[in-house]
Amino acid sequence: MSQTPPTDTHRHSGNHPETVAEPADLVYVLDDDDQLCLSLAWLLESVHVRTECFTEADSFFAAFDPDRPACLVLDVRMPGTGGFRVQELLNAHDTVLPVVFVSAHGDIPMSVRALQRGAVDFLEKPYDPQRMLDTVQSALRTAGERYARRVERRAMKARLSTLSTREREVLRQVIAGEPSKTIAKRLGISLKTVDAHRARIREKADADTLGSLIGDMMRCRLDQSEV
């Protein structure tokens, strides 16, 4: 039984516009209880939130679009693949889908486990409708923010991929805090050449300064190993 998911509002430096979070308006519901799926879909659609319901994991993973901002309402206990296994598969593929767990048999250890593994909330069945709406709306806002950050991270990696091998070496040294004179000595090149590489790095990364570039990299959670 195959269950492999398909394979990330800040201001950029340079000429890149602010990345705006795309509104998230889709909720996946994965629960083996057909009636609960229908009632939850009705509740969410009453506030104009689109839902896609699934009663088993395979059909969810077949339909799941990792590039669309959304959240997942996920039952803990289901025949076959349970909720924690679904969460594990999503985490293994580095998805940014916010997960809201629901369970009729929840307890403190179960909720702690879910939250420690990245869930945004854990609700007990039968849940209060207004609390569910509030929780889902919060999860959708989180989804929009997470997906915007992933778009920004991908764009940053694409710009860094244009750097030459030598430019990457210089940038790693700059990230490490080394001054140009030290970089020149370590790489066996002239200070003028280091300065030329720094200028090309700024140009290719479309950054006003290397300091602002490093700040953007930190925000995108990119480190030296990814340069």
C-alpha positions as CSV (number, residue, x, y, z in Angstrom):
1,M,0.0,0.0,0.0
2,S,1.7,3.1,-1.3
3,Q,1.4,6.2,0.9
4,T,4.2,8.5,-0.3
5,P,3.2,12.2,-0.5
6,P,4.1,14.2,-3.6
7,T,7.6,16.0,-3.5
8,D,8.4,25.6,1.8
9,T,5.6,37.6,4.4
10,H,9.0,38.8,4.2
11,R,10.8,41.6,2.3
12,H,13.7,40.4,0.2
13,S,16.9,42.4,-0.2
14,G,17.6,44.0,-3.6
15,N,14.8,44.2,-6.1
16,H,12.7,41.4,-4.9
17,P,9.2,42.3,-3.8
18,E,7.7,41.3,-0.5
19,T,6.5,37.7,-0.6
20,V,2.8,37.8,0.2
21,A,1.2,34.7,1.8
22,E,-1.2,33.1,-0.6
23,P,-4.6,32.8,1.1
24,A,-5.2,29.2,2.2
25,D,-8.8,28.1,1.6
26,L,-8.7,24.3,1.5
27,V,-9.2,21.9,4.4
28,Y,-8.4,18.2,3.9
29,V,-10.4,16.0,6.3
30,L,-9.1,12.5,6.9
31,D,-11.4,10.4,9.1
32,D,-12.9,7.0,8.7
33,D,-16.3,8.2,10.0
34,D,-18.3,9.2,6.9
35,Q,-20.9,11.1,8.9
36,L,-18.3,13.1,10.8
37,C,-16.7,14.0,7.4
38,L,-20.0,15.2,6.0
39,S,-20.9,17.2,9.1
40,L,-17.5,18.9,9.3
41,A,-17.6,19.6,5.5
42,W,-21.0,21.3,6.0
43,L,-19.7,23.3,9.0
44,L,-16.6,24.6,7.1
45,E,-18.4,25.3,3.9
46,S,-21.0,27.3,5.9
47,V,-18.1,29.8,6.3
48,H,-16.9,29.4,2.7
49,V,-14.0,27.1,3.4
50,R,-13.7,24.4,0.8
51,T,-13.2,20.8,2.0
52,E,-11.9,17.5,0.5
53,C,-12.9,14.5,2.6
54,F,-11.2,11.1,2.7
55,T,-11.9,8.0,4.8
56,E,-8.5,6.3,4.3
57,A,-4.9,7.4,3.9
58,D,-4.2,6.2,0.3
59,S,-6.9,8.3,-1.2
60,F,-5.8,11.4,0.7
61,F,-2.1,11.0,-0.4
62,A,-3.3,10.5,-4.0
63,A,-5.2,13.8,-3.9
64,F,-2.8,15.8,-1.7
65,D,-1.2,18.8,-3.4
66,P,1.9,19.9,-1.5
67,D,2.1,23.1,-3.4
68,R,-1.3,24.4,-2.4
69,P,-1.8,26.2,0.9
70,A,-4.1,24.0,3.0
71,C,-4.5,22.3,6.4
72,L,-5.5,18.8,7.4
73,V,-8.0,17.7,10.0
74,L,-6.8,14.2,10.9
75,D,-8.4,11.5,13.0
76,V,-6.0,9.6,15.3
77,R,-7.5,6.1,15.1
78,M,-8.4,4.7,11.7
79,P,-8.3,1.2,10.3
80,G,-5.1,0.5,8.4
81,T,-3.0,3.6,8.4
82,G,-3.6,5.7,11.6
83,G,-3.3,9.4,12.1
84,F,0.2,9.3,13.7
85,R,1.5,7.3,10.7
86,V,0.0,9.8,8.3
87,Q,1.7,12.6,10.2
88,E,5.0,10.7,10.2
89,L,4.8,10.3,6.4
90,L,4.1,14.0,5.9
91,N,7.0,15.0,8.2
92,A,9.3,12.6,6.4
93,H,8.7,14.4,3.1
94,D,9.2,17.8,4.6
95,T,5.6,19.0,3.9
96,V,4.4,22.3,5.6
97,L,0.8,21.2,5.9
98,P,-0.6,22.3,9.3
99,V,-2.3,19.3,11.0
100,V,-5.2,19.5,13.5
101,F,-5.7,16.1,15.2
102,V,-9.2,14.9,16.4
103,S,-10.0,11.9,18.5
104,A,-12.9,10.4,20.4
105,H,-10.3,8.6,22.7
106,G,-7.8,11.4,23.2
107,D,-5.7,11.7,26.3
108,I,-2.8,14.0,27.5
109,P,0.0,11.7,26.3
110,M,-1.6,11.4,22.9
111,S,-2.1,15.1,22.5
112,V,1.5,15.8,23.7
113,R,2.8,13.3,21.1
114,A,0.8,15.0,18.3
115,L,2.0,18.5,19.2
116,Q,5.6,17.5,19.7
117,R,5.6,16.1,16.2
118,G,4.3,19.3,14.8
119,A,0.5,19.3,15.0
120,V,-1.0,22.8,15.5
121,D,-3.8,21.6,17.7
122,F,-5.6,18.5,19.2
123,L,-9.4,18.5,19.6
124,E,-11.5,15.8,21.3
125,K,-14.7,14.5,19.7
126,P,-17.4,15.6,19.9
127,Y,-15.8,19.0,19.4
128,D,-17.4,22.4,19.9
129,P,-18.3,23.7,16.4
130,Q,-17.1,27.2,17.1
131,R,-13.8,26.0,18.5
132,M,-13.3,23.8,15.4
133,L,-14.0,26.8,13.2
134,D,-11.5,29.0,15.1
135,T,-8.9,26.2,15.1
136,V,-9.2,25.7,11.3
137,Q,-9.1,29.4,10.6
138,S,-5.9,29.7,12.6
139,A,-4.4,26.6,10.8
140,L,-5.2,28.2,7.4
141,R,-3.4,31.4,8.4
142,T,-0.5,29.3,9.5
143,A,-0.6,27.4,6.2
144,G,-0.5,30.7,4.2
145,E,2.6,31.8,6.2
146,R,4.4,28.5,5.9
147,Y,3.8,28.2,2.2
148,A,5.0,31.8,1.6
149,R,8.2,31.0,3.5
150,R,8.8,27.9,1.4
151,V,8.3,29.9,-1.8
152,E,10.8,32.5,-0.6
153,R,13.3,29.7,0.4
154,R,13.0,28.1,-3.0
155,A,13.6,31.5,-4.7
156,M,16.6,32.1,-2.6
157,K,18.1,28.7,-3.3
158,A,17.5,29.3,-7.0
159,R,19.5,32.6,-6.9
160,L,22.3,31.0,-4.9
161,S,22.5,28.2,-7.5
162,T,23.8,30.7,-10.1
163,L,27.0,31.3,-8.1
164,S,30.3,29.9,-9.4
165,T,32.3,27.5,-7.3
166,R,34.7,30.3,-6.3
167,E,31.8,32.7,-5.4
168,R,30.4,30.0,-3.2
169,E,33.7,29.6,-1.4
170,V,33.9,33.4,-0.8
171,L,30.3,33.5,0.4
172,R,30.9,30.7,2.9
173,Q,33.8,32.7,4.3
174,V,31.7,35.8,4.5
175,I,29.0,33.9,6.4
176,A,31.6,32.7,8.8
177,G,32.5,36.3,9.5
178,E,35.9,36.4,7.8
179,P,37.1,39.8,6.5
180,S,38.2,40.1,2.9
181,K,41.9,40.1,3.7
182,T,41.6,36.7,5.5
183,I,39.5,35.3,2.7
184,A,42.1,36.4,0.1
185,K,44.9,34.7,2.1
186,R,42.9,31.5,2.6
187,L,41.9,31.1,-1.0
188,G,45.2,32.3,-2.4
189,I,43.7,35.2,-4.4
190,S,44.2,38.9,-4.3
191,L,42.1,41.3,-2.2
192,K,40.9,42.9,-5.4
193,T,39.6,39.5,-6.7
194,V,37.8,38.9,-3.4
195,D,36.0,42.3,-3.8
196,A,35.1,41.4,-7.4
197,H,33.6,38.1,-6.2
198,R,31.7,39.9,-3.5
199,A,30.2,42.3,-6.0
200,R,29.2,39.4,-8.3
201,I,27.6,37.6,-5.4
202,R,25.5,40.7,-4.6
203,E,24.5,41.0,-8.2
204,K,23.5,37.4,-8.8
205,A,21.6,37.2,-5.5
206,D,20.1,40.6,-6.2
207,A,21.1,41.8,-2.7
208,D,21.9,45.4,-1.7
209,T,24.6,44.2,0.7
210,L,26.1,40.8,1.7
211,G,24.8,41.5,5.2
212,S,21.2,41.7,3.9
213,L,21.8,38.6,1.8
214,I,22.9,36.7,4.9
215,G,19.9,38.0,6.8
216,D,17.6,36.7,4.1
217,M,19.4,33.3,4.2
218,M,19.0,33.1,7.9
219,R,15.3,33.9,7.6
220,C,15.0,31.2,5.0
221,R,16.9,28.8,7.2
222,L,19.7,28.3,4.7
223,D,23.2,27.7,6.1
224,Q,26.7,27.4,4.7
225,S,26.1,23.7,3.7
226,E,23.4,24.8,1.3
227,V,25.5,27.5,-0.5
